[in-house]
Amino acid sequence: MIEPSLTNTQVLDIVSNRVEDVETQIGRLDELIDAEAKHQSEITRLAEEKTRILDDRCLDKQQRINKVGKLLAAVEVENADLTKTKTEILAQREDTRESGITARAFISHVFDQLRSSRLTRSQAFVQDFFYQTPIGLPARDVARLSNLFREVDLLEYDLHPKHHTEEELFALRGLNERWSAIRALVEREPGLQLELPAPWLESLKDQAEVGEA
């Protein structure tokens, strides 16, 4: 089930690629949101220009008709572009969310291995240091209170997808920063050998992201 054929750096780079995919999707979403705002702004400007022309008594009726006609055509084009952009935004929001789900799965898999390593190290220290743990708590429970373990454990809260799309998209904007913190800890963790599930590696091989072992 688990394929331990990659180095830690290779595994970390694979996860980083997933996070970079999220960053790319967010960038595309932001571009579309900016385009939507520009279309809306232009529609507002055209409406104001139409009002100005209709109120301009320096122009005769035919001149106003001609100018307003061009403005109405421009508004139609902007409205069509706005409708298309809104549709693209909905699709891009879903693509971004799906990319985030994939990235979170990879990050969580690495994080769980890091946390397990920290817990094992903390528990070993407790067992070596104490003849009997305070108030009879199991060594594993005492280990969970150690700074060594909590340094990692406190990073977990933002790794789970949010229930609402808006909250999820907002949280994904901080995913790269969260992953960078986890990666730095993994790179300093002694004795940790990262692994990825074999099905994931097979999928990555299909995408030519990793070579044959």
C-alpha positions in Angstrom: 0.0 0.0 0.0 2.9 2.4 0.8 5.7 3.0 -1.6 8.9 4.2 0.2 11.0 4.6 -2.9 11.4 8.4 -2.9 13.6 10.6 -0.9 12.1 13.1 1.6 13.1 16.0 -0.7 11.3 14.3 -3.6 8.1 13.8 -1.5 8.3 17.4 -0.3 8.7 18.7 -3.8 5.7 16.7 -5.0 3.6 18.2 -2.2 4.9 21.7 -3.0 3.8 21.2 -6.6 0.3 20.5 -5.4 0.4 23.7 -3.4 1.7 25.6 -6.4 -1.2 24.3 -8.4 -3.5 25.9 -5.8 -1.6 29.2 -6.1 -2.0 29.0 -9.9 -5.8 28.4 -9.6 -6.1 31.3 -7.1 -4.3 33.5 -9.6 -6.6 32.6 -12.4 -9.6 33.2 -10.1 -8.3 36.6 -9.1 -7.8 37.6 -12.8 -11.4 36.7 -13.5 -12.7 38.6 -10.5 -10.7 41.6 -11.7 -12.2 41.3 -15.2 -15.7 41.1 -13.7 -15.1 44.3 -11.8 -13.8 46.0 -14.9 -16.9 45.0 -16.9 -19.2 46.3 -14.2 -17.2 49.5 -14.0 -17.4 50.0 -17.7 -21.2 49.3 -17.7 -21.6 52.0 -15.1 -19.5 54.4 -17.0 -21.5 53.8 -20.2 -24.7 54.4 -18.3 -23.5 57.7 -17.0 -22.3 58.6 -20.5 -25.7 57.8 -21.9 -27.4 60.1 -19.3 -24.9 62.9 -20.1 -25.6 62.6 -23.9 -29.4 62.6 -23.4 -29.2 65.7 -21.3 -26.8 67.5 -23.7 -29.0 70.1 -25.5 -26.0 71.2 -27.6 -26.6 68.1 -29.6 -29.6 67.8 -31.9 -31.9 64.8 -31.8 -30.2 62.8 -34.5 -26.8 63.3 -32.9 -28.1 62.0 -29.6 -29.7 59.0 -31.3 -26.4 58.1 -33.0 -24.3 58.5 -29.9 -26.8 56.7 -27.6 -27.1 53.9 -30.2 -23.3 53.3 -30.1 -23.4 53.3 -26.3 -26.2 50.8 -26.1 -24.3 48.5 -28.4 -21.3 48.8 -26.2 -23.4 48.0 -23.1 -24.7 44.9 -24.8 -21.2 43.7 -25.5 -20.1 44.5 -21.9 -23.1 42.7 -20.5 -22.3 39.6 -22.7 -18.7 39.7 -21.6 -19.8 40.1 -17.9 -22.1 37.1 -18.1 -19.4 35.0 -19.6 -16.9 36.1 -17.0 -19.4 35.2 -14.2 -19.8 31.7 -15.6 -16.0 31.4 -15.8 -15.7 32.5 -12.2 -18.1 29.8 -11.0 -16.1 27.1 -12.9 -12.8 28.5 -11.6 -14.0 28.6 -8.0 -14.8 24.9 -8.3 -11.4 24.2 -10.0 -9.7 26.0 -7.1 -11.6 24.2 -4.5 -10.8 20.8 -6.1 -7.1 21.7 -6.4 -7.2 22.6 -2.7 -8.7 19.3 -1.7 -5.9 17.5 -3.5 -3.2 19.7 -2.0 -4.7 19.3 1.5 -4.6 15.5 1.1 -0.9 15.5 0.3 -0.1 17.9 3.0 -2.1 16.0 5.6 -0.4 12.8 4.7 3.0 14.3 5.2 1.9 16.1 8.4 0.6 12.9 9.9 4.0 11.3 9.5 5.7 14.3 11.0 3.3 14.3 14.0 3.7 10.6 14.5 7.5 11.0 14.5 7.3 13.9 17.1 5.0 11.9 19.3 7.3 8.9 19.2 10.3 11.0 20.1 8.4 12.8 22.9 7.1 9.5 24.3 10.6 8.0 24.3 11.9 11.0 26.2 9.1 10.6 28.8 9.8 6.9 29.3 13.5 7.6 29.7 13.1 10.6 32.0 10.3 9.4 34.3 10.3 6.4 36.5 6.6 6.9 36.9 4.6 9.5 35.0 2.7 12.1 37.0 -0.7 11.0 38.3 -0.4 7.8 36.5 -1.0 9.2 33.0 0.2 7.0 30.2 3.5 8.1 28.7 1.8 8.8 25.4 -0.6 11.3 27.0 2.2 13.1 28.8 4.2 13.2 25.5 1.3 15.0 23.9 1.8 17.9 26.4 5.4 18.3 25.4 6.6 21.4 23.5 8.2 19.1 21.0 4.9 17.5 20.0 2.7 20.7 20.4 5.0 22.6 18.0 3.7 20.3 15.3 0.2 19.6 16.6 -0.8 23.2 16.6 -0.3 23.4 12.9 -3.1 21.0 12.2 -6.1 23.3 12.7 -6.0 24.8 9.2 -5.4 21.6 7.2 -9.0 20.5 7.0 -11.4 21.8 4.3 -13.9 24.4 5.3 -17.7 23.6 4.9 -18.5 26.8 3.0 -16.9 27.6 -0.3 -16.1 31.2 0.6 -14.4 30.1 3.8 -12.5 27.5 1.9 -11.3 29.8 -0.8 -10.1 32.3 1.8 -8.3 29.6 3.7 -6.6 28.3 0.6 -4.9 31.7 0.2 -2.9 30.8 3.4 -2.2 27.2 2.4 1.3 28.0 1.0 2.4 29.7 4.2 1.1 26.8 6.3 2.8 24.2 4.1 6.1 26.1 4.2 6.1 25.9 8.0 5.4 22.2 7.9 8.0 21.5 5.3 10.6 23.4 7.3 9.9 21.1 10.3 10.0 18.0 8.2 13.4 18.9 6.8 14.7 19.2 10.4 13.1 16.1 11.7 15.7 13.4 12.6 15.1 9.9 11.4 11.9 10.6 9.5 11.4 8.8 6.2 8.5 10.1 4.3 6.2 7.8 2.3 3.4 8.2 -0.2 0.6 5.7 -0.9 1.4 3.6 -3.9 -1.8 4.6 -5.8 -0.7 8.2 -5.5 2.7 7.4 -6.9 1.2 5.5 -9.8 -0.9 8.5 -10.6 2.1 10.8 -10.5 4.0 8.4 -12.8 1.2 8.7 -15.3 1.6 12.4 -15.1 5.4 12.0 -15.6 6.0 13.8 -12.3 8.1 10.9 -10.9 10.1 8.3 -12.7 9.9 4.6 -12.4 11.6 3.3 -9.2 
